[in-house]
């Protein structure tokens, strides 16, 4: 995992958003990667390829999406994040 997608060091998406050492752009990149991985896990679950933590993906996805929406709503009109 590279530095732009190292969301796994955060316990929750809310903790990632609260990390003051990351810029808004970095937070968005990590959350977008997290979202994609959760969606992939859900697809795998639908195909009976169970994960180690069944149900976790489905529970986390709405929270990740809410954090993404929060950060995106804080962007300026020209699309550049404010933080």
N, C-alpha and C positions, 0 to 999 in steps of 0.2 A: 504494500500500500504506500502510495507516495504522500507527500506532505499536503497536497490539496484535497486528499480524501481520507485523512486520518481521523475521521469522526469516531472511530471505535474507542478512542481514549476518553470519550465523554459518556457519562452514565445515561444522560437523557439529551434530547435535542434542545431543551430549555437551558441546560448547562452550557451547551455549545454556544447558544445565542448570547449568554451572559459573559462569555469569555472576552475580557477586555484586551487581550493580547492579539486578537484577530480583527482584521478589517471586515467591513460588511461584505466585501467581495469574497474574501476567504471563507466567511461563514456561509454565504450562499453556495459556494463551490462544494463545501463539505456536506451541507444539507441536501443539495441536489444529488450528490453521490450516494448519500444515505437513503434518499428516497428511491433511487434506481435499484439499489441493492435490496431494499425491502419489497419493492414490486417484483423483483426477480424471485425472491424467496416465496412470495405469495403465489406466483405462477408455478413454481416448483411444487408447492403444497397442493395446488389444484391438480397437478399431474401425479399425485400420490408419492412425491419425493419429499418425505417429511424432513423437517429440520431438527436440530438438537433442542430448540426451544419453540415447540409448536405454539401458535397463537401470538407470539411476541411480535412478529412482523405486522400482523393485523392491528395490534394495539398501538404500536409505535408509528405506523404510517400516518394516521390523522394528526398526530402531534408534530411530526416532521413537516407535514404539509402546512400546518398552522404557523409554525416558525418561519417557513419559507414565505408565506403570505405576509407575515408581520414585517420581515426584512424588506420584501419587495415593495410594500406600501410606504416604507420609509425612504424609497429612492426619490431623487429629484426628477422633475419633468424630462430632463434630458437623458434619463436612464442611469445616471451615475449615482451609486449609493452615497448617502450622506454621512455614514459612519465608517 
